[in-house]
């Protein structure tokens, strides 16, 4: 038994999800920005968007 990303499991009809629709795992994701750049407008915009994407995932 192994945890595979969906795209890998879907490519083989012999593989079936162990728990369909239920995430098997989660992990913390850290967004690191250099101190000198954290107040830069472009970096702020990208950082905010990345947070939004991962907050809803």
N, CA, C and O atoms as a GROMACS GRO file, in nm:
protein
  228
    1UNK      N    1   0.085  -0.116   0.000
    1UNK     CA    2   0.000   0.000   0.000
    1UNK      C    3   0.090   0.123   0.000
    1UNK      O    4   0.193   0.127   0.066
    2UNK      N    5   0.047   0.223  -0.076
    2UNK     CA    6   0.124   0.347  -0.082
    2UNK      C    7   0.030   0.463  -0.109
    2UNK      O    8  -0.075   0.447  -0.170
    3UNK      N    9   0.069   0.579  -0.062
    3UNK     CA   10  -0.007   0.701  -0.092
    3UNK      C   11   0.050   0.760  -0.220
    3UNK      O   12   0.168   0.791  -0.228
    4UNK      N   13  -0.036   0.776  -0.319
    4UNK     CA   14   0.004   0.833  -0.447
    4UNK      C   15  -0.079   0.956  -0.477
    4UNK      O   16  -0.194   0.964  -0.433
    5UNK      N   17  -0.024   1.052  -0.550
    5UNK     CA   18  -0.104   1.164  -0.596
    5UNK      C   19  -0.215   1.113  -0.688
    5UNK      O   20  -0.198   1.012  -0.756
    6UNK      N   21  -0.328   1.182  -0.691
    6UNK     CA   22  -0.440   1.140  -0.775
    6UNK      C   23  -0.401   1.118  -0.920
    6UNK      O   24  -0.443   1.020  -0.982
    7UNK      N   25  -0.319   1.209  -0.975
    7UNK     CA   26  -0.286   1.196  -1.116
    7UNK      C   27  -0.211   1.066  -1.146
    7UNK      O   28  -0.220   1.016  -1.258
    8UNK      N   29  -0.138   1.012  -1.050
    8UNK     CA   30  -0.068   0.886  -1.073
    8UNK      C   31  -0.164   0.768  -1.060
    8UNK      O   32  -0.157   0.673  -1.138
    9UNK      N   33  -0.252   0.773  -0.961
    9UNK     CA   34  -0.346   0.664  -0.940
    9UNK      C   35  -0.449   0.653  -1.050
    9UNK      O   36  -0.492   0.543  -1.084
   10UNK      N   37  -0.490   0.766  -1.106
   10UNK     CA   38  -0.593   0.765  -1.212
   10UNK      C   39  -0.543   0.705  -1.342
   10UNK      O   40  -0.622   0.664  -1.426
   11UNK      N   41  -0.412   0.698  -1.359
   11UNK     CA   42  -0.358   0.649  -1.485
   11UNK      C   43  -0.357   0.496  -1.493
   11UNK      O   44  -0.328   0.441  -1.599
   12UNK      N   45  -0.387   0.427  -1.383
   12UNK     CA   46  -0.387   0.281  -1.381
   12UNK      C   47  -0.522   0.232  -1.329
   12UNK      O   48  -0.555   0.255  -1.213
   13UNK      N   49  -0.598   0.166  -1.414
   13UNK     CA   50  -0.733   0.121  -1.378
   13UNK      C   51  -0.732   0.017  -1.265
   13UNK      O   52  -0.834  -0.004  -1.201
   14UNK      N   53  -0.617  -0.048  -1.242
   14UNK     CA   54  -0.610  -0.149  -1.136
   14UNK      C   55  -0.596  -0.086  -0.997
   14UNK      O   56  -0.616  -0.153  -0.896
   15UNK      N   57  -0.563   0.042  -0.991
   15UNK     CA   58  -0.550   0.112  -0.864
   15UNK      C   59  -0.684   0.174  -0.825
   15UNK      O   60  -0.753   0.233  -0.908
   16UNK      N   61  -0.719   0.160  -0.700
   16UNK     CA   62  -0.844   0.219  -0.651
   16UNK      C   63  -0.814   0.302  -0.527
   16UNK      O   64  -0.726   0.267  -0.448
   17UNK      N   65  -0.888   0.411  -0.508
   17UNK     CA   66  -0.866   0.493  -0.388
   17UNK      C   67  -0.909   0.418  -0.262
   17UNK      O   68  -1.014   0.353  -0.260
   18UNK      N   69  -0.828   0.426  -0.159
   18UNK     CA   70  -0.860   0.359  -0.032
   18UNK      C   71  -0.976   0.430   0.037
   18UNK      O   72  -1.062   0.364   0.097
   19UNK      N   73  -0.980   0.560   0.030
   19UNK     CA   74  -1.085   0.638   0.094
   19UNK      C   75  -1.129   0.748  -0.002
   19UNK      O   76  -1.084   0.862   0.011
   20UNK      N   77  -1.214   0.717  -0.098
   20UNK     CA   78  -1.253   0.816  -0.198
   20UNK      C   79  -1.310   0.943  -0.136
   20UNK      O   80  -1.396   0.938  -0.048
   21UNK      N   81  -1.260   1.056  -0.183
   21UNK     CA   82  -1.311   1.185  -0.138
   21UNK      C   83  -1.260   1.232  -0.002
   21UNK      O   84  -1.294   1.342   0.041
   22UNK      N   85  -1.180   1.151   0.064
   22UNK     CA   86  -1.127   1.188   0.196
   22UNK      C   87  -0.975   1.201   0.184
   22UNK      O   88  -0.907   1.105   0.147
   23UNK      N   89  -0.920   1.318   0.214
   23UNK     CA   90  -0.775   1.335   0.206
   23UNK      C   91  -0.703   1.238   0.301
   23UNK      O   92  -0.744   1.221   0.416
   24UNK      N   93  -0.598   1.175   0.252
   24UNK     CA   94  -0.523   1.080   0.334
   24UNK      C   95  -0.422   1.149   0.425
   24UNK      O   96  -0.388   1.096   0.531
   25UNK      N   97  -0.376   1.265   0.384
   25UNK     CA   98  -0.274   1.331   0.464
   25UNK      C   99  -0.277   1.481   0.440
   25UNK      O  100  -0.334   1.529   0.342
   26UNK      N  101  -0.218   1.552   0.529
   26UNK     CA  102  -0.199   1.695   0.511
   26UNK      C  103  -0.064   1.732   0.572
   26UNK      O  104  -0.008   1.656   0.650
   27UNK      N  105  -0.014   1.847   0.535
   27UNK     CA  106   0.113   1.890   0.592
   27UNK      C  107   0.117   2.042   0.593
   27UNK      O  108   0.048   2.109   0.517
   28UNK      N  109   0.200   2.093   0.681
   28UNK     CA  110   0.219   2.237   0.688
   28UNK      C  111   0.305   2.282   0.570
   28UNK      O  112   0.399   2.214   0.529
   29UNK      N  113   0.271   2.397   0.518
   29UNK     CA  114   0.349   2.456   0.410
   29UNK      C  115   0.392   2.594   0.456
   29UNK      O  116   0.310   2.674   0.500
   30UNK      N  117   0.519   2.622   0.447
   30UNK     CA  118   0.574   2.749   0.492
   30UNK      C  119   0.605   2.837   0.372
   30UNK      O  120   0.662   2.792   0.272
   31UNK      N  121   0.567   2.961   0.384
   31UNK     CA  122   0.599   3.060   0.282
   31UNK      C  123   0.708   3.149   0.341
   31UNK      O  124   0.685   3.220   0.439
   32UNK      N  125   0.824   3.145   0.281
   32UNK     CA  126   0.940   3.219   0.333
   32UNK      C  127   0.974   3.332   0.236
   32UNK      O  128   0.988   3.311   0.116
   33UNK      N  129   0.988   3.452   0.292
   33UNK     CA  130   1.022   3.569   0.212
   33UNK      C  131   1.140   3.639   0.278
   33UNK      O  132   1.143   3.656   0.400
   34UNK      N  133   1.235   3.678   0.199
   34UNK     CA  134   1.352   3.748   0.252
   34UNK      C  135   1.308   3.877   0.322
   34UNK      O  136   1.219   3.947   0.273
   35UNK      N  137   1.370   3.907   0.434
   35UNK     CA  138   1.333   4.024   0.515
   35UNK      C  139   1.331   4.153   0.433
   35UNK      O  140   1.242   4.237   0.450
   36UNK      N  141   1.429   4.170   0.344
   36UNK     CA  142   1.438   4.293   0.264
   36UNK      C  143   1.325   4.305   0.161
   36UNK      O  144   1.297   4.415   0.113
   37UNK      N  145   1.261   4.194   0.127
   37UNK     CA  146   1.160   4.196   0.021
   37UNK      C  147   1.017   4.186   0.073
   37UNK      O  148   0.922   4.203  -0.004
   38UNK      N  149   1.000   4.159   0.201
   38UNK     CA  150   0.864   4.132   0.251
   38UNK      C  151   0.770   4.252   0.240
   38UNK      O  152   0.648   4.233   0.243
   39UNK      N  153   0.821   4.372   0.227
   39UNK     CA  154   0.736   4.490   0.211
   39UNK      C  155   0.720   4.534   0.066
   39UNK      O  156   0.651   4.632   0.038
   40UNK      N  157   0.782   4.463  -0.024
   40UNK     CA  158   0.773   4.494  -0.167
   40UNK      C  159   0.631   4.464  -0.216
   40UNK      O  160   0.576   4.357  -0.186
   41UNK      N  161   0.572   4.556  -0.290
   41UNK     CA  162   0.433   4.539  -0.338
   41UNK      C  163   0.415   4.411  -0.419
   41UNK      O  164   0.320   4.337  -0.393
   42UNK      N  165   0.500   4.380  -0.517
   42UNK     CA  166   0.480   4.256  -0.592
   42UNK      C  167   0.489   4.131  -0.504
   42UNK      O  168   0.412   4.036  -0.522
   43UNK      N  169   0.581   4.131  -0.410
   43UNK     CA  170   0.596   4.016  -0.321
   43UNK      C  171   0.474   4.003  -0.232
   43UNK      O  172   0.428   3.892  -0.207
   44UNK      N  173   0.420   4.114  -0.183
   44UNK     CA  174   0.298   4.111  -0.102
   44UNK      C  175   0.182   4.052  -0.179
   44UNK      O  176   0.107   3.969  -0.126
   45UNK      N  177   0.167   4.093  -0.305
   45UNK     CA  178   0.056   4.044  -0.387
   45UNK      C  179   0.067   3.892  -0.407
   45UNK      O  180  -0.030   3.819  -0.389
   46UNK      N  181   0.184   3.847  -0.445
   46UNK     CA  182   0.204   3.704  -0.469
   46UNK      C  183   0.187   3.626  -0.339
   46UNK      O  184   0.123   3.520  -0.339
   47UNK      N  185   0.242   3.674  -0.230
   47UNK     CA  186   0.230   3.607  -0.101
   47UNK      C  187   0.084   3.593  -0.059
   47UNK      O  188   0.042   3.487  -0.013
   48UNK      N  189   0.008   3.699  -0.075
   48UNK     CA  190  -0.134   3.696  -0.038
   48UNK      C  191  -0.209   3.595  -0.123
   48UNK      O  192  -0.292   3.519  -0.072
   49UNK      N  193  -0.181   3.593  -0.252
   49UNK     CA  194  -0.251   3.499  -0.342
   49UNK      C  195  -0.216   3.354  -0.308
   49UNK      O  196  -0.304   3.268  -0.308
   50UNK      N  197  -0.090   3.328  -0.279
   50UNK     CA  198  -0.048   3.193  -0.241
   50UNK      C  199  -0.120   3.151  -0.113
   50UNK      O  200  -0.167   3.038  -0.103
   51UNK      N  201  -0.130   3.242  -0.015
   51UNK     CA  202  -0.203   3.210   0.109
   51UNK      C  203  -0.348   3.177   0.081
   51UNK      O  204  -0.403   3.082   0.136
   52UNK      N  205  -0.412   3.257  -0.006
   52UNK     CA  206  -0.553   3.232  -0.040
   52UNK      C  207  -0.572   3.094  -0.104
   52UNK      O  208  -0.665   3.022  -0.070
   53UNK      N  209  -0.484   3.060  -0.195
   53UNK     CA  210  -0.495   2.932  -0.264
   53UNK      C  211  -0.482   2.816  -0.166
   53UNK      O  212  -0.562   2.722  -0.170
   54UNK      N  213  -0.383   2.821  -0.079
   54UNK     CA  214  -0.362   2.710   0.013
   54UNK      C  215  -0.462   2.709   0.128
   54UNK      O  216  -0.487   2.604   0.187
   55UNK      N  217  -0.519   2.823   0.161
   55UNK     CA  218  -0.620   2.827   0.266
   55UNK      C  219  -0.746   2.753   0.224
   55UNK      O  220  -0.812   2.691   0.307
   56UNK      N  221  -0.778   2.758   0.095
   56UNK     CA  222  -0.900   2.694   0.046
   56UNK      C  223  -0.877   2.549   0.003
   56UNK      O  224  -0.973   2.475  -0.020
   57UNK      N  225  -0.752   2.509  -0.008
   57UNK     CA  226  -0.722   2.371  -0.055
   57UNK      C  227  -0.743   2.268   0.053
   57UNK      O  228  -0.723   2.149   0.029
   0.00000   0.00000   0.00000
